[in-house]
Amino acid sequence: MSTTFRTADAPAASREDYWHHVVTSALGPLDLHIDSPLDAGDELTLGGVGGVRVGVLEASAAQVSRTSRHIKQSDPDFCKVDLLVRGGGVIQQDEREARLRPGDLTLVDLSRPSVWAMAPSHVIAIVFPRALLPLHTDELARLTAVTVPGEQGLGALASTLVTRMPEHLDGAGESGAWSVGARLGTAVLDLLAAAFAARLGRDTVVPFETRQRVLLHRIHAFIEDHLADPDLSPHTIAAAHHVSVRYLYKLFDTQQTTVAAWIRHRRLDRARHDLQHPELRDRTITAIAARWGFSSPAHFNRVFRNAYGVAPGEYRVLPPRG
């Protein structure tokens, strides 16, 4: 199960020693330097999402160093990707430094010296075996401490998925969350592998199956962003991703669904949440349907009843669901 450690759990006099123990337990031997008295609000949650280890850190300003001496004591043969959610910081490795803004990611090889100089910040970190990246050691060394912007392309998709990972730590929460988390962990690693390979101009080193899954992730994100468009169709989706409609259908065959069924499912799920959203009580059912691309109220009523067993108006007055 996931575990949360808080600086408030330790007396002020021993708080720094306690926090050093927490961080070294997570990352291995390292030096931790804190300029000012450690904030009692710092916390670190550790858990897993599928086969990926995840850490969620809310921390005061600090500098962390992992030196050759530390690596000789413990070389985990793991990589670490840090996503900055809030705050700021500089991560150094291999004579490069990544200056992160919220949403950005960077890669660190825990088998080589590295330094984190962080302002007060909120960071999501994922840790995984180096073998899961289809790159040679020399290629990996060209990617460490390189900023991957979280505002466009594969970096944006990876950033979005990493941000969701804390919701699925160890399969906690709703029924089926473990399988959702497993798929999410795989999706994140797929996107990171593709993003890093693209930075090297080595897209072809990524296995075909991984590239196919990455394309499907991009298509899912495109659909999510265009659900409100009543003209969203297999033809517009295929054209936006420079593939044929036939190939698009083949991609969705691997998901055991069709493109149209997936679009309908996502639209219905968004409408379902809106119907029970307290702040949308004054919005009509027709307006909610139109918001998610249903131009015909009668059609919306029919497909909603088929999916959930009740009409939208009946669903709206049911007790809220998760």
Long-range contacts (C-beta under 8 A, 24 or more apart in sequence): 1-47, 1-170, 1-172, 2-45, 2-46, 2-47, 2-48, 2-169, 2-170, 2-172, 3-45, 3-46, 3-47, 4-43, 4-44, 4-45, 4-46, 5-43, 5-44, 5-45, 5-46, 6-40, 6-42, 6-43, 7-38, 7-39, 7-40, 7-41, 7-42, 7-43, 8-40, 8-41, 8-43, 12-37, 12-40, 15-40, 23-64, 26-55, 27-64, 27-66, 27-80, 27-110, 28-66, 28-70, 28-73, 28-74, 28-76, 28-110, 29-66, 29-69, 29-70, 29-71, 29-73, 29-74, 30-64, 30-65, 30-66, 30-67, 30-70, 31-64, 31-65, 31-66, 31-67, 31-70, 32-62, 32-63, 32-64, 33-62, 33-63, 33-64, 33-65, 34-60, 34-61, 34-62, 35-61, 35-62, 36-60, 36-61, 39-120, 45-166, 45-169, 47-169, 47-170, 48-169, 48-170, 48-181, 49-126, 49-165, 49-168, 49-169, 49-170, 49-181, 49-182, 49-184, 49-185, 50-181, 50-182, 50-183, 50-184, 50-185, 50-186, 51-128, 51-182, 51-185, 52-126, 52-127, 52-128, 52-165, 52-185, 52-188, 52-189, 53-126, 53-127, 53-128, 54-124, 54-125, 54-126, 54-127, 54-165, 54-166, 54-169, 55-123, 55-124, 55-125, 55-126, 55-127, 56-122, 56-123, 56-124, 56-125, 56-166, 57-121, 57-122, 57-123, 57-124, 57-125, 58-121, 58-122, 59-118, 59-120, 59-121, 59-123, 60-120, 61-118, 61-119, 61-120, 62-116, 62-118, 63-115, 63-116, 63-117, 63-118, 64-115, 64-116, 64-118, 65-113, 65-114, 65-115, 65-116, 66-110, 66-113, 66-114, 66-115, 67-113, 68-113, 71-110, 71-111, 71-112, 71-113, 75-110, 75-111, 76-110, 76-111, 77-110, 77-111, 77-129, 77-130, 77-131, 78-110, 78-111, 78-127, 78-128, 78-129, 78-130, 79-107, 79-108, 79-109, 79-110, 79-127, 79-128, 79-129, 79-130, 79-132, 79-133, 79-140, 80-107, 80-108, 80-109, 80-110, 80-125, 80-126, 80-127, 81-105, 81-106, 81-107, 81-108, 81-125, 81-126, 81-162, 81-192, 82-106, 82-108, 82-116, 82-123, 82-124, 82-125, 83-123, 83-124, 83-125, 83-126, 83-150, 83-159, 83-162, 83-163, 84-121, 84-122, 84-123, 85-121, 85-122, 85-123, 85-124, 85-163, 86-121, 86-122, 87-118, 87-119, 87-120, 87-121, 87-122, 87-123, 88-118, 88-119, 88-121, 89-116, 89-117, 89-118, 89-119, 89-121, 89-123, 90-116, 90-117, 90-118, 91-115, 91-116, 91-117, 91-145, 92-116, 92-117, 92-145, 93-144, 93-145, 94-141, 94-144, 94-145, 96-144, 96-145, 96-146, 97-145, 98-145, 98-146, 98-147, 99-147, 100-147, 102-150, 103-149, 103-150, 103-151, 103-156, 103-159, 104-147, 104-148, 104-149, 104-150, 104-155, 104-159, 105-147, 105-148, 105-150, 105-155, 105-158, 105-159, 105-162, 105-192, 106-144, 106-145, 106-146, 106-147, 106-148, 107-140, 107-143, 107-144, 107-145, 107-146, 107-148, 107-192, 107-196, 108-144, 108-145, 109-140, 109-141, 109-144, 112-141, 112-144, 114-144, 114-145, 124-162, 124-163, 124-165, 124-166, 126-162, 126-165, 126-188, 128-189, 132-189, 132-193, 133-192, 133-193, 133-196, 134-193, 134-197, 134-205, 134-206, 134-207, 134-210, 135-193, 135-196, 135-197, 135-200, 135-202, 135-205, 139-200, 139-202, 139-205, 142-200, 143-196, 143-199, 143-200, 146-199, 148-195, 148-196, 148-199, 153-195, 154-191, 154-194, 154-195, 154-198, 154-214, 154-218, 155-195, 157-191, 157-217, 157-218, 157-221, 158-188, 158-191, 158-192, 158-195, 160-221, 161-187, 161-188, 161-191, 161-217, 162-188, 173-322, 174-322, 186-213, 187-213, 187-217, 190-214, 190-217, 191-217, 212-251, 212-254, 215-241, 215-243, 215-251, 216-251, 216-252, 216-254, 216-255, 219-248, 219-251, 220-262, 223-262, 223-263, 223-266, 224-266, 227-263, 227-266, 227-267, 227-270, 227-292, 227-293, 228-291, 228-292, 228-293, 229-293, 230-293, 230-294, 230-295, 232-263, 232-293, 234-259, 234-260, 263-293, 264-303, 265-307, 267-292, 267-293, 267-294, 268-292, 268-303, 268-304, 268-307, 268-308, 271-300, 271-304, 271-312, 272-304, 272-308, 272-315, 275-312, 275-315, 275-316, 276-315, 276-316, 276-318, 276-320, 276-321, 285-312, 285-313, 285-316, 288-312
